[in-house]
């Protein structure tokens, strides 16, 4: 039985992760944490997630969180992830990270840890989204440069980063598939307003919608003359991401150190 620690257990994704770990036949929750001052600290992680008591007390101490764990799933905030990652590496714990909005410094921390432990990092742990990443590349290659590329993403009104990590991953996938047209850094367009002139043919548009309680929607458009192809993924439950993260941790256990993606987990890389 794999013992799993979940930081940020009182958040929406944290609650979904506690539920997914508890539902897995080969896993049990070993630790759960929340930020200092949170009303959840000192309570039972199961009750916090809407389950029966799990006899796991929510702590605000990351070292206590990791005690007795065999692996960690982290969907918190960049500043928490930046502190948690080296501690997992120091303890030799396989780590799954779904935190978005990471800076280059945070990514460097992940890469350093991956020299000592297996780390699965993906902005979206959904199985469907990771299949979509492969499909959007294939469609871009088949359609060719005559089609304009646009991404529209929509999330709930409490999401703090924009565009979403998934939208950026889709944009990078499109840029890679059409690499002869230049890197994403030169082609990405994140907003349009005023007299912007004609659309550059090499551009990759990435537009953001925020509102309500949308879990997550991503549409990639291939706009040609007289026709349009759209590939869309809609998430209706955070359990989609939580189940993918559980699958990723199960896959990572026993792997050699390295920085892996969900493409690796699914055998798509």
N, C-alpha and C positions, 0 to 999 in steps of 0.2 A: 504494500500500500504506500503510495507516494504522498508525502506530507507537504502541503503547499501553503505558502504564506501569501497573503493578499494585502498590500498597502492600499490606503484610500478606500477602505471597505464601506464607508457610509455614502459615497458618491453613487451616482446612477450606474456607472460601469462597475464600480466596486461591488455593489449589491448583486449585480448580474454575475460577476465572477464568483462570489461566494456561493451563489445558487448553483452555478455550473460545476464548481469543484465538488460541492456536496452531492450533486446528482451523479458524478462520475463513479463508477464501481471500483476503480483502481486508485482513487485519490481521497484524501481527507484534509480538511482545513486544519493547519497547525498554528497559524498566527494571523492576526488581522490588526491593522493600525489605522489611525486617523490623526489629523493635525492636533497639536496641543491646543486645548481650549474647546475642542469639539464636544458637543453633548454626547456623542457616541462613545467617547473614551470611558472605559470602566464598565461598559455594558457588554452584553453577549453578542458576538458577531452574527449568530444565527438570527436572533431577534431583530437585529439591525437590518438584515436582508429580507425580513418577512418570513423567516423559517422558524421551525422549532429551535429551542436552545441547542447550541453546539458545544457548550462548555469551553468556548474560546473567548477570552476576554479581550476586548479592543484596547490596544495600548497606543501611547504616543511616542514610544521608544523604538527606533528602528532596529537596534541590536536585539531587543527582546522579541520583536516581530520575527526575526530570523532564527531564533533559537529552536533547534529541533527540526528545521525545515529541510526538505530535500530539493525544493525548487521554489521559484518566485514568479508571480505574474504581476506586472506593474503597468497600470493604466492611470497614472496620477498626473502630476504637473512637472514641467521640465526641471524646476528647482529641486523637487523631491527626487526625481529620477537621477539627477546629477549626484546626489548624495548616496542614494541607494545602490547604484551600480558598482562602485568600488567595494562596498561592503559585501555584496554578493560574491564578487570576484575573490575577495579575501577569504571567504568561507568555502569557495569552490562550488557554489550553488548555480545550477542551470537557471537561466533567466529569460523570460519572455517580456518584451517591452512593446506596449501599444501606445505609449504617450506621444502626443503630437506637439508640434511647435518647438521641437528641439533645435538648439543653435548648433553651429559648427563645433563649439567647445563641448557641448553635450555629446555630439556624435563622436568626437575624438575620445571621450571617456568610454563610450560603448566599444569603440575599436580597441582601446587599450585593454578593457576587461575581456574582450573576445580572444585575447592572447592567452587567457588563463581558464576561461569557462566557455561553454556553449551559450551564445546569446542569439535569440530569435527576435529580430526587430522588424516591425511592419507597421505602417500608419493605419492599416486596416486588416484585421484578422479574419474577416469574412471569407469563407471559401468562394462564394460567388464573385466577390470583388477581385480576388486574386486570379480567378479564371478570366474575368473581364480584362485584367491587365494584359493577359496573353492575347485575347481576342482583338483588343484595340490596336495592338502592334501589327497583327496579321492583316487587319482591314486596311490600315494605313499603307502597308507595303503593296497590297493588291490594287488599291484605288489609285495610288500614285499622286504626284504633285498637283494635279488639276483640281483637287478637292481642298477646300478650306477646312481647318481643324478648330473646333470650339468645344470647350468643356463648361458645363453648368453644374454647380453643386449647391445643394440646399440642406440646411441643418436647423436645429432648434435655436431659439433666441438666446440661449445661455452659452453657446459655444464661443470660446474666447479667441480662437485663432482663425485666420482667414488668409487665403483659401484653405480648405481642409487639407490635411496630409494626404488623403486619398486622391484629391484633385491634383495635387502636385505630383504624386506618383504616376497618375494617368498621363499628365503632361510630359513627364520625363520619359514614359514609355513611348509616347508619340514622337518625341524628339529623337529618341534612339532609333525608332523605326524609319525615320526620315532624316537620318544623320547627315546626308549630303546637303541639307538645307540649313545646317547650322545648329548650335546647341540651344537648349531652352533659355539660357541666360540672355541670349540675343533675340529670342523669338517670342518669349512669354509676354502676353498683354493682360493685365489684371484689372483694368478699368478703362472706360471710354466715356468722354464727356466733351461737349462742345464741337467745334469745327475740327474734326480729327482727320479729314481727308479720306481717300480711298484706303481700303483695307490692304495692307501688304500681303502678298501671296504666301510668304513663309511664316506668317504669324501663327501662334497657338494661343487662342483666347481662353482665359480661365476666369469665369464669372461666378460671383458668390450671392446666394440668397440666404437670409436668416429670418426665421419666424416660427412661432408656435412651438409645438413639441415634435417637430420632424426628427426622426432618428437619423436619417441620412439618405440622400438621393444623389446620384451622379449620372450625368448623361454626356456621352461623347458624340458630337455631331461631325459628320463628313458632308460638307455642303458643296455640291457640284452644280452644273448648269442643267436645270430641268429635273433634278432629283436630289434627295437627301437621305443619307443612311444615319440612323441613330442606334447607339448601344447604351442601354440604361440598366443600372442596378438600383433597386429600392430596398432599403432595410426597414422592416416594420417592428423589429424587436432587438434590443441590445444583446439578447441571448445569442444572436447570430455571431457577434464578435466574441462573446465569452466562450462559446463552444469552440470556436476556431483557436482561441488562445489556449484552452485546455488541450486541444489536439496538438498544438505547437509544443507545449511543455512536455507532453508525453513523448513526442518525437525527439526532443532535445536531450532527454535524459539518457546518459551514456554516450552521447556523441562527443567527438573530440572538440577541444576549444575552437571557436571560430565565430564569425558574425554571419548569421544565416537570415534568410527571409522566408516568408510564407510560400514563395515559389519553390524554395528548397523543401519545405515541409510537404508540399503537395506533389513533389516530383516534376515540377514544370520548368525548372531551371536547366 
